Amino acid sequence: MKSSATWVRFLTGAGIGAVLLAVAAACGAEEPTPTAAPTPTAEFFEVSDSPIGDVGVGEAEKWEERQGGTLIFGSAKEVTSPHPYTTSSSVDGHTKEATWLEPLLQLTGDGGLAPVLATSWVANEDLTEWTFHLREGVLFHTGQEMTSADVVWSANYVMDANNAARGHGDMAPLVRSVEAVDKYTVKFNMVGSQPSFPIIISDISVLSIIPVGALEPGEIKVSVGTPGTGPFKFDEWVPASKTVVVRFDDYWGGKPYLEKIVFQLIASATGRGNALRTRELQIAERLSPIFAGRVESGDIGAIEVSAATLSGYRRMMFNVDSPIFDDIDVRLAAMYAMDMQKLLDEAFFGLGTLMDAAVPPGSVWDEALRECCPRRTGDPEKARAILAASSYAGERVRLVVGRGQGEPIGESISRQLREVGFEVDLQVLESGVYDEKQSTGDFDLTPKSASWGGDPVIDGAGRWRCELAERVNNNQSRYCNPELDVLIDNYYGLTDLDDKLVQYKKIATILYDAAVTKHMGWNFTRFFGWNDNVKGFEHRGEGGYTRGPVGGGLWRVYFED
């Protein structure tokens, strides 16, 4: 049996043919069956080599040959805010992680962990303390050295609910306190045994390190990016237009090749493809399957494409605090109204596979879901009957979608809802406004995406935990169940896969019974494309622009004459 980490390697960077094979495998073809990787123990984490900075260090001659140039990167969504903590997922997170912000450690392509700002980490015997030894000589973009004081301050800022940090729900329930042992050593004192903590903080959407005092308490709206430690430093942010970063010559891992990167918003996949063909862009994300197919067939030349097959998970999320969907019967009526196979066919050319959580098809997590939570398929007659007996009185459902990739989703879902008796107000918005409405709860129904990170509870816990605040950057459905929070807390203390699967089914059952989300599944529409003179670009397969500790990503991109 292949592990889930192997499944990542199997699909990362695959062409169209491999994508279609993956879909076929989900439908029963004989392909490698993914399964869950075991949770690493403290011993596994104690020492880890090959930091992200090893590639390129000391290669002065190569740098002289490759350095220079400005890369224009075509983004499907804008960077909603340069804030390091409130908006740090999806395109926001990918952009920041690839350029100016860094975590203590990072997931590798094979499912392990590698040091970034921390060089090693170890737990005590009962996993109630995690100690991280920091890399010495790392400079922030201000020129000051990063120390344990910055890590302590950053962690405490994230865990303060008043700061609306996206990682609050991931860290605050697990960490009792953080202390600086010495200048380059930090200790996290945990709430109970927490074997998975290093995995949780390996994502900058949970914790990146910025200087002490870089943000004021409760500071949410910013127009300038905070200093980080990454290979590029923040230069400019123009809402609904672009984000610009420039090379940081004192990067601890070695100077990047590029002088500047401009992340240019082009909401339309067709527009991004056309701009790539005319070389107005040098790299573009989320290109359509049709465009990628034309490149693979040779119809479009001088461009390379690669599928991000571990991204593009889709679900429809209810706002359970809205006057319409606070009634579970209204949510159930909408669920049975939405035919996800029809959505997949209409919006994504049928490419993908229906799933009920962001887990690999055919994995042990998938099997657990099938046992506990039978799929609610589209059933218009059942939807009409439930709706007629519910509290729904003809109110207009605010269906909020993002311009570009969200439009075909909105058109299909709004039509299906109207067919069973819902009134729908379809709002197609620029990505920044779309994200703001989700954060503030100004919607009734909205599409959300996700990607596979190796463990469905660790990946999704922040989306499910109670997050009682006016502005929410993680649990945007506003669903709150203290019993569920306890189950998640207990899950974090488990190391045996069978025990985790039992707990996962309990968690999934609560969410299923609450009817908070209608899942669609994976669609393989996210393709990267780049001009053939662009070299060194690699990605992890989940949609991000950073390959990670073994090199690649935008840090190692250069132009070949």
NUKE-260873 format. One line per 10 residues: number of its first residue (from 1); their letters; for each residue x, y, z of C-alpha. Coordinates in steps of 0.05 Angstrom, whole numbers, plus 5000, padded with zeros to 4 digits. Layout:
<sites>
NUM	A	X:Y:Z | ... $
</sites>
This chain:
<sites>
1	MKSSATWVRF	5000:5000:5000 | 5025:5069:4983 | 5023:5123:5036 | 4987:5189:5028 | 5055:5221:5019 | 5068:5175:4960 | 5001:5196:4931 | 5027:5267:4933 | 5089:5247:4894 | 5048:5206:4845 $
11	LTGAGIGAVL	5005:5265:4824 | 5049:5326:4833 | 5071:5355:4767 | 5031:5303:4727 | 5006:5319:4658 | 4935:5315:4632 | 4940:5240:4622 | 4959:5228:4694 | 4902:5271:4717 | 4852:5230:4678 $
21	LAVAAACGAE	4883:5166:4705 | 4874:5193:4775 | 4800:5204:4761 | 4795:5135:4731 | 4828:5105:4793 | 4776:5137:4836 | 4723:5102:4795 | 4754:5033:4802 | 4813:5028:4754 | 4874:4991:4779 $
31	EPTPTAAPTP	4918:5048:4803 | 4959:5054:4868 | 4910:5061:4926 | 4930:5118:4974 | 4925:5108:5048 | 4939:5152:5108 | 5010:5164:5131 | 5022:5149:5205 | 5028:5208:5251 | 5103:5221:5264 $
41	TAEFFEVSDS	5126:5217:5335 | 5172:5262:5375 | 5231:5217:5357 | 5216:5227:5283 | 5217:5303:5291 | 5278:5309:5335 | 5329:5320:5280 | 5313:5337:5207 | 5362:5358:5153 | 5362:5393:5085 $
51	PIGDVGVGEA	5336:5462:5102 | 5302:5502:5047 | 5364:5546:5040 | 5412:5490:5021 | 5396:5496:4947 | 5435:5554:4918 | 5479:5569:4978 | 5551:5582:4955 | 5533:5579:4881 | 5559:5649:4865 $
61	EKWEERQGGT	5579:5633:4794 | 5511:5603:4778 | 5476:5663:4810 | 5515:5712:4766 | 5492:5674:4704 | 5419:5670:4724 | 5404:5733:4764 | 5361:5790:4740 | 5293:5805:4710 | 5222:5818:4731 $
71	LIFGSAKEVT	5171:5761:4730 | 5098:5776:4718 | 5056:5722:4751 | 4983:5717:4730 | 4939:5706:4792 | 4867:5682:4792 | 4852:5720:4855 | 4880:5783:4887 | 4919:5784:4951 | 4862:5807:4995 $
81	SPHPYTTSSS	4908:5840:5045 | 4983:5841:5058 | 4967:5825:5131 | 5008:5764:5152 | 4954:5731:5195 | 4883:5749:5176 | 4888:5728:5103 | 4938:5673:5093 | 4904:5617:5055 | 4893:5601:4981 $
91	VDGHTKEATW	4924:5654:4936 | 4939:5700:4995 | 4978:5646:5030 | 5013:5619:4967 | 5037:5689:4948 | 5063:5705:5017 | 5095:5637:5030 | 5132:5640:4963 | 5160:5708:4976 | 5164:5746:5042 $
101	LEPLLQLTGD	5137:5703:5100 | 5164:5638:5128 | 5144:5586:5180 | 5189:5551:5230 | 5187:5487:5189 | 5154:5462:5126 | 5123:5399:5097 | 5166:5365:5044 | 5142:5333:4980 | 5144:5264:5012 $
111	GGLAPVLATS	5102:5282:5072 | 5159:5294:5121 | 5181:5358:5155 | 5243:5400:5141 | 5273:5459:5179 | 5262:5530:5156 | 5270:5581:5211 | 5279:5526:5262 | 5338:5478:5252 | 5312:5423:5298 $
121	WVANEDLTEW	5255:5409:5345 | 5241:5358:5399 | 5186:5340:5448 | 5190:5316:5520 | 5171:5245:5535 | 5096:5256:5542 | 5091:5306:5484 | 5067:5363:5528 | 5126:5408:5510 | 5156:5423:5442 $
131	TFHLREGVLF	5224:5457:5439 | 5249:5490:5375 | 5321:5511:5362 | 5323:5570:5315 | 5369:5584:5257 | 5421:5636:5276 | 5437:5695:5232 | 5368:5700:5199 | 5351:5772:5183 | 5284:5805:5176 $
141	HTGQEMTSAD	5275:5851:5117 | 5289:5909:5165 | 5360:5882:5176 | 5348:5860:5248 | 5362:5789:5269 | 5305:5741:5284 | 5308:5714:5355 | 5264:5674:5402 | 5231:5738:5425 | 5201:5746:5355 $
151	VVWSANYVMD	5174:5675:5354 | 5142:5683:5423 | 5111:5749:5402 | 5085:5722:5336 | 5054:5660:5369 | 5020:5701:5423 | 4993:5750:5372 | 4961:5692:5333 | 4931:5661:5395 | 4898:5727:5417 $
161	ANNAARGHGD	4826:5723:5393 | 4822:5799:5388 | 4871:5797:5329 | 4826:5755:5284 | 4885:5712:5261 | 4868:5654:5216 | 4912:5608:5257 | 4878:5624:5323 | 4832:5564:5320 | 4891:5518:5305 $
171	MAPLVRSVEA	4938:5542:5359 | 4900:5572:5417 | 4865:5507:5439 | 4931:5469:5438 | 4983:5517:5468 | 4982:5536:5541 | 5041:5584:5537 | 5104:5601:5496 | 5170:5619:5527 | 5240:5640:5503 $
181	VDKYTVKFNM	5290:5591:5534 | 5348:5631:5506 | 5362:5675:5446 | 5354:5619:5396 | 5309:5569:5433 | 5233:5571:5441 | 5189:5524:5482 | 5115:5513:5469 | 5079:5487:5531 | 5020:5447:5506 $
191	VGSQPSFPII	4950:5433:5532 | 4957:5358:5540 | 4996:5312:5494 | 5003:5341:5423 | 5041:5295:5376 | 5018:5331:5314 | 5038:5402:5334 | 5098:5409:5287 | 5053:5390:5227 | 5001:5441:5249 $
201	ISDISVLSII	5050:5500:5250 | 5085:5480:5185 | 5034:5522:5147 | 5040:5598:5146 | 4964:5603:5149 | 4975:5581:5222 | 5041:5614:5241 | 5093:5656:5205 | 5147:5695:5242 | 5149:5771:5241 $
211	PVGALEPGEI	5186:5821:5285 | 5163:5840:5355 | 5113:5897:5350 | 5105:5893:5275 | 5029:5897:5285 | 4988:5935:5336 | 4939:5895:5379 | 4874:5885:5340 | 4904:5914:5276 | 4866:5881:5220 $
221	KVSVGTPGTG	4867:5928:5161 | 4936:5942:5133 | 4961:5968:5066 | 5035:5951:5075 | 5062:5881:5087 | 5099:5868:5152 | 5173:5850:5147 | 5187:5776:5141 | 5248:5731:5131 | 5234:5705:5061 $
231	PFKFDEWVPA	5274:5711:4997 | 5234:5771:4973 | 5210:5831:5011 | 5143:5867:5005 | 5144:5927:4959 | 5073:5947:4938 | 5000:5925:4943 | 4946:5953:4899 | 4877:5926:4918 | 4841:5888:4862 $
241	SKTVVVRFDD	4903:5895:4818 | 4972:5871:4839 | 5022:5855:4893 | 5096:5869:4882 | 5157:5839:4917 | 5231:5853:4906 | 5293:5812:4918 | 5322:5809:4989 | 5397:5805:4980 | 5409:5784:5052 $
251	YWGGKPYLEK	5364:5723:5051 | 5392:5669:5096 | 5384:5616:5042 | 5420:5654:4987 | 5399:5710:4941 | 5340:5695:4894 | 5353:5700:4820 | 5296:5747:4802 | 5299:5821:4818 | 5224:5830:4823 $
261	IVFQLIASAT	5158:5792:4819 | 5092:5824:4802 | 5030:5783:4821 | 4980:5811:4771 | 4906:5797:4781 | 4871:5770:4718 | 4806:5738:4742 | 4790:5703:4677 | 4824:5637:4661 | 4818:5654:4587 $
271	GRGNALRTRE	4851:5722:4600 | 4908:5690:4638 | 4919:5639:4581 | 4918:5693:4528 | 4967:5737:4567 | 5013:5677:4575 | 5012:5664:4500 | 5030:5737:4485 | 5084:5735:4539 | 5052:5791:4579 $
281	LQIAERLSPI	5056:5739:4634 | 5113:5691:4646 | 5076:5644:4694 | 5001:5636:4705 | 4961:5595:4753 | 4893:5560:4748 | 4891:5554:4673 | 4833:5516:4643 | 4836:5442:4623 | 4821:5462:4551 $
291	FAGRVESGDI	4881:5509:4549 | 4926:5458:4583 | 4902:5405:4533 | 4920:5449:4474 | 4990:5459:4502 | 4999:5384:4513 | 4974:5369:4442 | 5022:5419:4412 | 4968:5466:4387 | 4997:5520:4432 $
301	GAIEVSAATL	5073:5523:4432 | 5129:5554:4473 | 5091:5541:4538 | 5096:5486:4590 | 5039:5463:4636 | 5034:5423:4700 | 4972:5401:4738 | 4962:5420:4811 | 4923:5358:4825 | 4919:5364:4901 $
311	SGYRRMMFNV	4881:5430:4897 | 4813:5449:4871 | 4770:5416:4924 | 4701:5448:4923 | 4644:5452:4973 | 4584:5497:4984 | 4583:5528:5053 | 4522:5552:5091 | 4523:5611:5139 | 4486:5579:5197 $
321	DSPIFDDIDV	4478:5647:5230 | 4438:5675:5172 | 4363:5683:5182 | 4351:5634:5125 | 4399:5577:5139 | 4396:5577:5215 | 4340:5526:5203 | 4371:5458:5189 | 4311:5438:5147 | 4324:5495:5100 $
331	RLAAMYAMDM	4397:5474:5095 | 4375:5402:5080 | 4327:5426:5026 | 4383:5465:4994 | 4430:5405:4999 | 4381:5359:4962 | 4369:5415:4911 | 4443:5417:4893 | 4464:5362:4845 | 4540:5362:4849 $
341	QKLLDEAFFG	4550:5317:4789 | 4510:5367:4748 | 4554:5423:4776 | 4617:5384:4760 | 4592:5372:4688 | 4569:5444:4677 | 4625:5483:4709 | 4686:5437:4703 | 4673:5396:4639 | 4662:5334:4682 $
351	LGTLMDAAVP	4736:5331:4702 | 4742:5309:4773 | 4709:5261:4822 | 4654:5271:4873 | 4677:5267:4945 | 4649:5285:5014 | 4712:5314:5044 | 4780:5339:5022 | 4812:5270:5025 | 4846:5228:4971 $
361	PGSVWDEALR	4798:5183:4932 | 4802:5111:4955 | 4841:5128:5018 | 4824:5100:5087 | 4794:5169:5103 | 4748:5161:5043 | 4728:5092:5066 | 4712:5118:5136 | 4666:5172:5106 | 4628:5121:5065 $
371	ECCPRRTGDP	4615:5081:5128 | 4589:5138:5170 | 4560:5190:5123 | 4523:5167:5060 | 4525:5218:5004 | 4465:5264:4997 | 4455:5263:4922 | 4412:5313:4885 | 4337:5299:4894 | 4293:5357:4872 $
381	EKARAILAAS	4228:5324:4895 | 4256:5311:4964 | 4283:5382:4966 | 4214:5412:4950 | 4180:5370:5004 | 4230:5389:5058 | 4228:5462:5037 | 4152:5464:5040 | 4153:5439:5111 | 4209:5486:5134 $
391	SYAGERVRLV	4210:5558:5159 | 4230:5585:5091 | 4183:5641:5069 | 4211:5663:5002 | 4271:5703:5026 | 4325:5715:4974 | 4386:5672:4986 | 4450:5713:4980 | 4494:5667:4939 | 4562:5701:4939 $
401	VGRGQGEPIG	4615:5678:4889 | 4682:5706:4864 | 4689:5734:4794 | 4722:5687:4745 | 4726:5616:4772 | 4665:5626:4817 | 4618:5648:4762 | 4602:5580:4731 | 4591:5552:4801 | 4543:5608:4818 $
411	ESISRQLREV	4504:5600:4754 | 4494:5526:4762 | 4477:5527:4837 | 4429:5586:4831 | 4391:5552:4775 | 4385:5487:4815 | 4361:5524:4877 | 4308:5562:4838 | 4282:5498:4808 | 4259:5474:4876 $
421	GFEVDLQVLE	4229:5540:4901 | 4286:5583:4929 | 4292:5656:4911 | 4365:5671:4896 | 4406:5735:4894 | 4470:5714:4858 | 4526:5763:4874 | 4588:5759:4831 | 4643:5798:4865 | 4716:5816:4857 $
431	SGVYDEKQST	4758:5769:4900 | 4774:5820:4954 | 4701:5838:4965 | 4682:5764:4961 | 4732:5746:5016 | 4710:5805:5059 | 4637:5783:5056 | 4656:5713:5078 | 4698:5739:5136 | 4643:5785:5161 $
441	GDFDLTPKSA	4585:5736:5150 | 4551:5778:5096 | 4526:5718:5057 | 4478:5659:5061 | 4512:5609:5016 | 4581:5611:4983 | 4631:5564:4950 | 4695:5547:4986 | 4757:5509:4965 | 4808:5466:5001 $
451	SWGGDPVIDG	4869:5423:4988 | 4897:5359:5018 | 4950:5369:5071 | 4959:5298:5096 | 4907:5293:5153 | 4834:5314:5145 | 4825:5335:5218 | 4889:5375:5223 | 4874:5405:5155 | 4803:5424:5173 $
461	AGRWRCELAE	4800:5434:5248 | 4803:5510:5243 | 4743:5510:5197 | 4702:5471:5248 | 4721:5497:5316 | 4677:5549:5350 | 4702:5618:5331 | 4657:5668:5365 | 4678:5735:5335 | 4647:5787:5291 $
471	RVNNNQSRYC	4701:5776:5239 | 4719:5704:5223 | 4777:5683:5179 | 4772:5608:5187 | 4705:5579:5211 | 4664:5621:5164 | 4603:5577:5168 | 4595:5602:5240 | 4577:5531:5262 | 4594:5520:5335 $
481	NPELDVLIDN	4589:5455:5374 | 4630:5448:5438 | 4623:5372:5433 | 4658:5375:5366 | 4714:5418:5395 | 4727:5365:5449 | 4731:5310:5396 | 4781:5351:5357 | 4823:5364:5419 | 4823:5289:5434 $
491	YYGLTDLDDK	4842:5273:5362 | 4905:5314:5368 | 4930:5268:5423 | 4923:5204:5380 | 4980:5170:5344 | 4950:5103:5323 | 4917:5107:5254 | 4859:5061:5273 | 4843:5104:5334 | 4846:5166:5290 $
501	LVQYKKIATI	4798:5136:5240 | 4748:5120:5295 | 4752:5191:5320 | 4749:5219:5250 | 4683:5183:5237 | 4654:5214:5301 | 4675:5283:5278 | 4650:5272:5207 | 4583:5246:5233 | 4570:5309:5275 $
511	LYDAAVTKHM	4586:5353:5215 | 4543:5309:5170 | 4483:5311:5217 | 4490:5387:5224 | 4485:5396:5148 | 4535:5452:5148 | 4569:5438:5081 | 4549:5407:5015 | 4611:5376:4985 | 4626:5370:4912 $
521	GWNFTRFFGW	4696:5340:4911 | 4760:5346:4870 | 4762:5378:4802 | 4826:5381:4763 | 4821:5450:4732 | 4882:5481:4766 | 4940:5480:4718 | 5003:5522:4721 | 5032:5546:4656 | 5097:5582:4640 $
531	NDNVKGFEHR	5137:5607:4581 | 5190:5560:4557 | 5247:5608:4574 | 5226:5606:4648 | 5268:5555:4685 | 5269:5527:4756 | 5194:5531:4772 | 5167:5473:4812 | 5106:5465:4857 | 5080:5419:4910 $
541	GEGGYTRGPV	5015:5399:4874 | 4967:5433:4923 | 4964:5498:4885 | 5021:5535:4920 | 5080:5568:4886 | 5133:5541:4933 | 5161:5472:4925 | 5196:5476:4991 | 5258:5450:5025 | 5286:5413:4965 $
551	GGGLWRVYFE	5286:5476:4922 | 5241:5500:4867 | 5186:5551:4875 | 5193:5624:4854 | 5257:5632:4894 | 5295:5589:4844 | 5261:5615:4780 | 5305:5648:4727 | 5302:5667:4654 | 5342:5629:4602 $
561	D	5366:5671:4544 $
</sites>
